[in-house]
């Protein structure tokens, strides 16, 4: 975590997702499930509340080689939007 002095040099926070639990849970219950590395998405919240000038850059994607046959669950970017803006 940057110090209060160095935070003034920063313009934003980059969040690398890759921590979804089960996207189907969101479809069923409208809850974003977080995996073992949940601090990737939760830690920036406190930092951004303390320093509102910081912008958020979110990076997420799909790592499956073969897509499932059933309809796709929400994408990571849609889930991040729900998590950060709700």
C-alpha positions in Angstrom: 0.0 0.0 0.0 1.5 3.4 -0.9 2.2 5.9 1.8 0.2 9.2 2.0 3.1 11.1 0.5 3.5 8.9 -2.5 -0.2 8.5 -3.2 -0.2 12.1 -4.5 2.0 10.8 -7.4 -0.6 8.3 -8.4 -3.6 8.8 -10.7 -5.3 5.5 -10.3 -5.6 1.9 -9.2 -5.3 -1.1 -11.5 -7.3 -4.1 -10.5 -6.5 -7.5 -12.0 -9.5 -9.7 -11.5 -9.1 -13.4 -11.9 -10.8 -14.2 -8.7 -14.4 -15.2 -9.4 -15.9 -17.9 -7.4 -18.8 -19.2 -9.5 -20.4 -16.7 -11.9 -23.6 -18.9 -11.9 -24.1 -17.7 -8.3 -24.6 -14.2 -9.6 -27.1 -15.3 -12.2 -29.1 -17.2 -9.5 -28.8 -14.8 -6.5 -27.5 -11.5 -7.9 -24.4 -11.8 -5.6 -20.8 -11.4 -6.9 -18.8 -14.3 -5.4 -15.2 -13.8 -4.6 -12.5 -16.5 -4.5 -9.4 -16.9 -2.4 -7.8 -13.7 -3.7 -10.7 -11.4 -2.9 -8.3 -8.7 -1.6 -7.5 -7.9 -5.2 -11.0 -6.4 -5.6 -11.7 -5.3 -2.0 -8.4 -3.5 -1.0 -8.7 -0.8 -3.7 -12.2 0.2 -2.3 -10.7 1.6 1.0 -7.8 3.2 -0.8 -10.2 4.9 -3.3 -12.5 6.1 -0.5 -9.5 7.7 1.3 -8.3 9.3 -2.0 -11.3 10.1 -4.2 -9.1 11.6 -7.0 -7.8 8.1 -7.9 -9.4 6.4 -10.9 -10.1 2.7 -11.2 -8.8 0.6 -14.1 -10.3 -2.9 -14.2 -8.8 -5.8 -16.1 -10.6 -9.1 -16.5 -11.1 -11.8 -19.0 -12.0 -15.3 -19.8 -9.6 -18.2 -19.4 -11.5 -21.2 -20.5 -10.4 -23.0 -23.6 -13.8 -24.4 -24.4 -17.0 -22.4 -23.7 -19.8 -24.2 -22.0 -22.9 -25.2 -24.0 -25.4 -23.4 -21.7 -25.8 -19.6 -21.8 -22.8 -17.7 -20.6 -22.9 -16.2 -17.0 -22.1 -12.6 -16.6 -18.7 -11.5 -17.8 -16.0 -10.3 -15.3 -16.4 -6.7 -16.4 -20.2 -6.9 -15.8 -19.6 -8.4 -12.3 -17.0 -5.8 -11.5 -19.4 -3.1 -12.5 -22.0 -4.6 -10.1 -19.4 -4.9 -7.3 -18.0 -1.4 -7.5 -21.1 0.5 -8.4 -23.9 -1.0 -6.4 
